[in-house]
Amino acid sequence: MNLAETLNLGCLCRTLSPERLRKQLETDPCLQGMLDGLATTHPHLFSETAVFVDPGMRATLGQAITAIERVVALPAYQQLALAHAPETAQHNFGPAGVFMGYDFHLGEDGPMLIEINTNAGGALLNAALARAHRECCEPMQGLMDASSDLTQINQTFVDMFRAEWQAQRGTQPLRSVLITDDAPEAQYLAPEFALARQLFIAHGITAAVGDARELLWKNGALWHPALPGGAIDLVYNRLTDFSLSEPSHAALRAAYVAGAAVLTPHPRAHALFADKRNLITLGDDALLAAWGVSAEDRRLLQAVVPPTELVTAEHADALWARRRQLFFKPVAGYGAKAAYRGDKLTKSVWAHITAGGFIAQALVPPSERLVDVDGVATRLKLDIRAYTYRGQVQLLAARTYTGQTTNFRTAGGGFSPVVVLPLLPVSSHPQTIAPENLHG
C-alpha cells in the first residue's frame, strides 16, 4: 500500500477552512453571500477532506488522456464516430471544446476511465475549493502536486476561452460571452455560472448568464436580452441538448450552423468524445492497430479503458447472465442519469435497456476515502475528474459519495481537492488519525 492509499483509508483529517473558501468564492461584491447560500441549498457540495493520489496514478492518467486525444484526431476514428452523429456534429469550425472532463476510478492496477464528458461542470468551484484547502495546509506544501498552479488557474481558464475564440475568429477581439443553459438560475451548478460571469468581466470581457430558450437569431447574428449591448460573440454552452435538436434551441442551432457565434463546447466535441459508443472503439485493440495507433498508446488504452460493448437484443441473454459484472449506460447520457449497476436491475428496467441506446461496461469498483461524519469514521466511494483542454490536464478534482453514482447528497461527501503525493515506503497498515490532530 502506497502513501496515498494509506492516507485515504487512514486519515480523518479535515483541511477545509470555510472562511478561506468564502474568500475564494466571493471575489466580488456581487458574489457576497454565495457560501451561505450554498450551505443551505447545496449542503453536500463540498467535502472538508482532501483526496490523495499516487504520482504513478497521476502520470498514467495524464498519459492515457494524451493517447485518447491522439486517437480521436485520426481521420478514421472521426469518420467512424461521426457516422452515427447528428447533422450539427458534422461542422468543424475549429474550437475543441472547453472543460473536457475525463472521469476515472482508481483501482489496484491503475486508473480506469469511466466516461468522458464535454460540458463537465465544477471546474471553477473546484479551483476555489482547492485553494481554500491548500491555504489551510501550508506545512504540507512540499508534498502537494506542483503541476497545477492554482494561483494562475483562472488565467488558464480565460486563456482557454480566448483560444476557442481565436480558433474560429483569428485575431478579432473577443468582446462578449453568454453563459447559457435552460433555466440557468434553477440548475444545480448555477453558482458556477455566476463565478464564470465574474471571471470574464474581471478580464475585460462583457458577460452574462442567460436562458438558452430566450436566444434570438436575427440579421445573421445571435442576440439575448441579458446582453442588450450587441450581438453575442461566444456562447459558453452548458446545455445537455448535445445535438441542439430541441425546438427551443432553434436560434442557437441556427447561429452555430451558420458560424455566426462561437459555441463551446459544441455538438462535434460531444460526438467525438462523449458518445459512450466511443468507449467501444477506444478499447478495440485490433481496430486501433489497423489504424496505425502506436503500440504504447494501445497498451495504455488496453490498461485504462474497461471492456465495453453495445447492448443489442441479439446479445441480451448473454448480457443478462453477466449483468452482475456490468454497468449499463445510455450512449448519450450524462450525470449518471439512467445508468444502472447490473446487480440492481429489474426486469422492467432491463426491457428498457435492451430496447436500444445503451452500452455495457465492465464494472470497475471505485476506491474509497475515510471521512469523519458527525464523529463517525465512514468510508465513502470516490472518483477522479480531470478537467482538460486539448489533451492537457488543467485541474484534478475528486467526488466522494455513497450509492451507485456521484450524487452530492452524501453527508461528508461532495467535491474534494486532489493532492498528488510522492511515492514513499509505507511499512504498516493505515492507522486512523483523529481529526483534531490533523485539522488545518
C-alpha positions in Angstrom: 0.0 0.0 0.0 1.5 3.4 -1.0 1.3 6.6 0.9 -1.8 7.9 -1.0 -3.8 4.8 -0.3 -2.7 4.8 3.4 -3.9 8.4 3.9 -7.2 7.8 2.0 -8.0 4.9 4.2 -6.5 6.0 7.5 -6.5 9.8 7.7 -9.6 11.6 9.0 -8.1 15.0 8.5 -10.3 18.0 7.8 -8.3 20.5 5.8 -11.0 22.9 4.6 -11.3 26.4 6.1 -14.8 27.8 5.5 -13.6 31.4 5.8 -10.9 30.8 3.2 -13.4 29.2 0.9 -15.7 32.2 1.4 -12.7 34.4 0.3 -12.1 32.3 -2.8 -15.8 32.2 -3.9 -16.9 35.7 -3.0 -14.3 37.6 -5.0 -16.6 40.4 -5.9 -19.4 42.3 -4.1 -22.0 40.8 -6.4 -20.9 37.3 -5.2 -21.3 38.0 -1.5 -23.4 35.5 0.3 -22.7 32.7 -2.1 -21.1 30.4 0.5 -24.0 30.8 2.9 -26.5 30.2 0.1 -24.6 27.0 -0.8 -24.6 25.8 2.8 -28.4 26.0 2.6 -29.2 24.7 -0.9 -26.1 22.5 -1.5 -25.1 21.2 1.9 -23.1 18.3 0.5 -21.4 20.1 -2.5 -18.0 20.5 -0.8 -16.2 17.9 1.3 -14.0 19.1 4.2 -11.5 16.3 3.3 -8.9 16.1 0.6 -8.3 13.0 -1.6 -4.7 11.7 -2.0 -3.4 10.3 -5.3 -0.3 8.3 -6.0 2.1 10.0 -8.5 2.1 6.9 -10.7 -1.7 7.1 -10.9 -1.4 10.8 -11.9 1.2 10.1 -14.6 -0.8 7.2 -16.1 -4.0 9.2 -16.1 -2.3 12.1 -18.0 -0.6 9.7 -20.5 -4.0 8.0 -21.2 -5.7 11.2 -21.9 -3.0 12.2 -24.3 -3.3 8.8 -26.0 -7.1 9.2 -26.3 -6.7 12.6 -27.9 -4.2 11.3 -30.4 -6.7 8.5 -31.4 -9.6 11.0 -31.6 -7.5 13.1 -34.0 -7.3 10.3 -36.5 -9.4 10.7 -39.7 -10.5 7.0 -39.5 -11.7 7.5 -35.9 -13.6 10.6 -36.7 -15.2 9.0 -39.7 -16.5 6.2 -37.6 -17.6 8.4 -34.7 -19.4 10.9 -36.9 -21.2 8.2 -39.0 -23.9 7.9 -36.4 -23.7 11.6 -35.1 -26.3 14.3 -35.8 -26.0 16.8 -38.6 -24.9 19.5 -36.3 -21.8 17.4 -35.3 -20.6 17.4 -38.9 -19.5 21.0 -38.7 -15.9 21.8 -37.8 -15.3 25.4 -37.1 -12.0 25.0 -35.2 -12.8 25.1 -31.4 -12.0 22.0 -29.5 -14.5 22.4 -26.6 -13.8 23.9 -23.1 -13.7 21.9 -19.9 -13.5 18.4 -21.2 -14.0 16.0 -18.3 -12.3 12.6 -18.0 -13.7 10.6 -15.1 -11.7 7.8 -13.6 -12.0 5.1 -10.8 -8.7 4.3 -9.2 -8.0 0.5 -9.0 -5.2 -1.7 -7.8 -3.9 -1.8 -11.4 -4.2 1.9 -12.0 -6.8 4.4 -13.2 -9.8 3.2 -15.2 -11.7 5.5 -17.5 -15.4 5.5 -16.6 -16.6 8.2 -19.1 -15.7 11.4 -20.9 -17.9 14.5 -20.7 -17.8 17.6 -22.9 -19.6 20.0 -20.6 -18.0 18.9 -17.3 -19.2 21.2 -14.5 -17.4 22.2 -11.4 -14.0 23.4 -12.6 -14.3 26.9 -11.1 -15.9 25.6 -7.9 -13.1 23.0 -7.5 -10.4 25.6 -8.2 -11.7 27.8 -5.4 -12.1 24.7 -3.1 -8.5 23.5 -3.8 -7.1 27.0 -3.0 -9.1 27.0 0.3 -7.7 23.6 1.3 -4.1 24.4 0.3 -4.0 27.7 2.2 -5.1 25.7 5.2 -2.2 23.2 4.8 0.9 25.3 4.4 3.1 22.8 6.3 2.2 20.2 3.6 3.1 22.3 0.6 6.2 20.3 -0.1 4.2 17.2 -0.5 1.5 18.6 -2.7 1.3 18.4 -6.5 3.1 21.3 -8.1 1.9 20.5 -11.7 -1.3 22.7 -11.2 -0.6 26.3 -10.4 -3.8 27.3 -8.6 -2.7 30.9 -8.4 -2.8 31.1 -12.2 -5.7 28.7 -12.9 -8.3 31.4 -13.5 -6.0 32.9 -16.1 -5.6 29.5 -17.6 -9.4 29.1 -17.9 -9.8 32.6 -19.5 -6.9 31.8 -22.0 -8.8 28.6 -22.9 -11.9 30.5 -23.9 -9.8 33.1 -25.8 -8.1 30.1 -27.6 -11.5 28.8 -28.6 -12.4 32.2 -30.0 -9.2 32.5 -31.9 -9.6 29.0 -33.4 -12.7 30.3 -35.2 -12.2 34.1 -35.4 -8.4 34.6 -35.6 -7.2 37.9 -34.3 -10.6 39.6 -33.9 -11.2 40.8 -30.3 -13.4 38.7 -28.0 -16.0 41.2 -26.6 -18.9 39.3 -25.2 -19.7 35.8 -23.7 -23.1 34.4 -22.9 -23.1 31.5 -20.3 -26.3 29.6 -21.2 -28.5 26.7 -20.1 -32.2 26.1 -19.8 -33.4 28.0 -16.8 -29.8 28.6 -15.6 -30.9 30.0 -12.3 -32.5 26.7 -11.4 -29.6 24.5 -12.4 -27.7 22.7 -9.6 -24.4 24.3 -10.5 -25.9 27.8 -11.1 -23.4 29.3 -8.6 -20.6 28.3 -11.0 -22.4 30.3 -13.8 -22.1 33.4 -11.6 -18.4 32.6 -11.0 -17.8 32.3 -14.7 -19.6 35.6 -15.4 -17.5 37.4 -12.9 -14.3 35.7 -14.2 -14.9 37.0 -17.7 -15.8 40.5 -16.5 -12.6 40.7 -14.4 -10.7 40.0 -17.6 -12.4 42.8 -19.6 -15.0 40.7 -21.4 -18.7 41.6 -21.2 -20.5 38.5 -19.9 -24.0 37.5 -18.8 -25.9 34.4 -17.8 -29.0 33.7 -19.9 -31.7 31.2 -20.7 -31.0 29.4 -24.0 -34.7 29.5 -24.8 -34.6 33.3 -24.9 -31.9 33.5 -27.6 -32.8 35.3 -30.8 -31.4 34.6 -34.3 -31.9 37.7 -36.4 -30.0 39.7 -39.1 -27.3 37.0 -39.2 -26.4 37.3 -35.6 -27.2 35.8 -32.2 -28.8 38.0 -29.5 -30.0 37.7 -26.0 -31.9 40.1 -23.7 -29.2 39.6 -21.0 -26.7 41.2 -23.4 -28.6 44.2 -24.8 -25.4 46.0 -26.0 -24.9 43.9 -29.1 -24.7 40.5 -30.8 -23.1 37.6 -28.9 -19.5 36.7 -29.8 -19.1 33.4 -27.8 -21.5 31.1 -26.1 -20.3 29.0 -23.1 -22.7 26.1 -23.6 -23.9 24.2 -20.6 -26.9 22.6 -22.3 -27.4 18.9 -22.2 -29.2 19.0 -25.5 -25.9 18.0 -27.1 -27.1 18.0 -30.7 -29.1 21.2 -30.4 -32.1 19.4 -31.7 -34.8 20.6 -29.3 -37.1 23.2 -30.9 -36.5 25.6 -28.0 -32.8 25.8 -29.1 -33.5 26.6 -32.7 -31.9 30.1 -32.5 -28.7 28.7 -31.0 -28.6 25.9 -33.6 -29.1 28.3 -36.5 -26.3 30.6 -35.3 -24.0 27.7 -34.7 -24.6 26.1 -38.1 -24.1 29.5 -39.8 -20.8 30.1 -37.9 -22.3 33.3 -36.6 -21.4 32.7 -33.0 -18.5 30.7 -31.5 -20.1 27.8 -29.4 -18.1 25.8 -26.9 -18.5 23.0 -26.1 -20.3 22.0 -29.3 -22.1 19.0 -30.9 -18.9 17.8 -32.7 -16.9 17.6 -29.5 -19.7 15.6 -27.9 -19.9 13.2 -30.9 -16.1 12.6 -30.9 -15.6 12.3 -27.2 -18.7 11.9 -25.0 -20.9 9.5 -27.0 -20.3 6.3 -25.0 -20.1 4.2 -28.1 -16.7 5.7 -28.5 -15.5 3.7 -25.5 -16.0 0.5 -27.5 -13.8 1.9 -30.2 -11.1 3.1 -27.8 -11.0 -0.4 -26.3 -10.8 -2.2 -29.7 -7.1 -3.0 -29.9 -7.3 -4.7 -33.3 -9.1 -1.8 -34.9 -6.6 0.7 -33.3 -3.7 -1.3 -34.6 -5.2 -1.3 -38.1 -5.4 2.5 -37.9 -1.7 2.7 -37.1 -2.0 3.6 -33.4 1.3 3.1 -31.7 1.9 0.0 -29.5 2.5 2.2 -26.5 -0.8 4.1 -26.9 -2.6 0.8 -27.4 -1.1 -0.6 -24.3 -2.2 2.4 -22.3 -5.8 2.2 -23.7 -6.0 -1.5 -23.0 -5.0 -0.8 -19.4 -7.2 2.2 -18.8 -10.4 1.6 -20.9 -12.7 -1.1 -19.3 -14.2 -3.6 -21.8 -17.3 -2.0 -23.3 -19.9 -3.3 -25.7 -23.1 -2.2 -27.3 -26.3 -3.6 -25.9 -28.3 -5.4 -28.6 -31.4 -7.7 -28.5 -29.3 -10.4 -30.0 -26.9 -10.4 -27.1 -29.5 -9.7 -24.4 -29.5 -13.1 -22.8 -25.7 -13.3 -22.5 -25.5 -9.8 -21.1 -28.3 -10.6 -18.6 -26.3 -13.7 -17.4 -23.2 -11.4 -16.8 -25.1 -8.4 -15.5 -23.6 -8.5 -12.1 -20.2 -7.7 -13.6 -21.5 -4.9 -15.8 -22.6 -1.3 -15.6 -25.2 -0.1 -18.2 -25.3 3.5 -19.5 -27.2 5.3 -22.3 -24.9 6.2 -25.2 -25.7 9.9 -24.9 -26.2 10.0 -21.1 -24.7 12.4 -18.7 -24.5 12.9 -14.9 -25.2 9.2 -14.3 -28.8 9.7 -15.5 -30.5 6.4 -16.5 -27.3 4.5 -15.6 -27.6 1.2 -13.8 -25.5 -1.3 -12.0 -26.2 -4.8 -13.4 -26.8 -6.3 -10.0 -29.5 -3.7 -9.2 -31.5 -4.3 -12.4 -35.2 -5.2 -12.5 -36.9 -6.9 -15.4 -38.8 -3.8 -16.4 -35.6 -1.7 -16.5 -33.9 -4.5 -18.4 -36.6 -4.3 -21.1 -35.9 -0.6 -21.4 -32.1 -1.2 -21.8 -32.4 -3.9 -24.4 -34.8 -1.7 -26.5 -31.6 0.1 -27.6 -29.3 3.0 -27.0 -27.2 1.5 -24.2 -23.7 0.3 -23.7 -22.5 -2.3 -21.2 -19.2 -1.5 -19.4 -17.2 -3.8 -17.2 -17.9 -2.9 -13.6 -14.9 -1.1 -12.1 -15.3 -0.7 -8.3 -14.3 2.7 -7.0 -11.6 3.3 -4.4 -12.6 4.7 -1.1 -11.9 7.7 1.3 -12.3 7.6 5.0 -14.1 10.7 6.3 -15.4 11.9 9.6 -19.2 12.2 9.5 -20.6 13.5 12.8 -17.8 11.9 14.8 -18.1 8.5 13.0 -15.3 7.3 10.7 -17.1 6.5 7.4 -15.9 5.1 4.1 -17.1 6.9 1.0 -16.6 5.9 -2.6 -14.6 8.3 -4.8 -13.9 9.1 -8.4 -11.4 11.4 -10.0 -12.2 14.0 -12.7 -9.5 15.5 -14.9 -10.5 18.9 -16.4 -8.6 19.2 -19.7 -8.2 21.4 -22.7 -6.8 20.0 -25.9 -5.4 17.0 -24.0 -3.7 19.0 -21.3 -4.8 18.4 -17.7 -5.7 21.7 -16.1 -7.1 20.6 -12.8 -7.8 17.3 -10.9 -10.8 17.1 -8.6 -12.4 14.2 -6.7 -16.0 13.4 -5.8 -16.9 11.4 -2.7 -20.2 9.7 -2.3 -22.3 6.7 -1.4 -24.7 4.8 -3.7 -24.3 3.8 -7.3 -23.0 7.0 -8.7 -21.9 10.5 -7.6 -25.0 12.4 -6.2 -23.9 15.3 -4.0 -26.4 14.0 -1.4 -23.9 12.3 0.9 -23.0 13.6 4.3 -19.3 14.2 4.4 -19.0 13.9 0.7 -19.0 16.2 -2.4 -16.2 17.8 -4.4 -12.8 17.2 -2.8 -9.4 18.6 -3.9 -6.8 16.2 -5.1 -3.4 16.1 -3.5 -0.8 14.2 -5.5 1.8 12.8 -3.1 5.3 11.5 -3.7 5.8 7.8 -3.6 7.1 6.9 -0.1 7.5 3.5 1.5 4.8 2.5 4.0 5.7 -0.2 6.4 2.4 -0.8 8.1 -1.3 -0.8 7.6 -3.1 2.6 7.9 -3.9 3.8 11.3 -6.9 6.1 11.9 -5.8 9.6 12.8 -8.1 11.7 14.9 -9.4 14.7 13.1 -8.5 17.1 15.8 -4.8 16.1 15.3 -4.8 17.0 11.6 -7.3 19.8 11.3 -5.8 22.6 9.2 
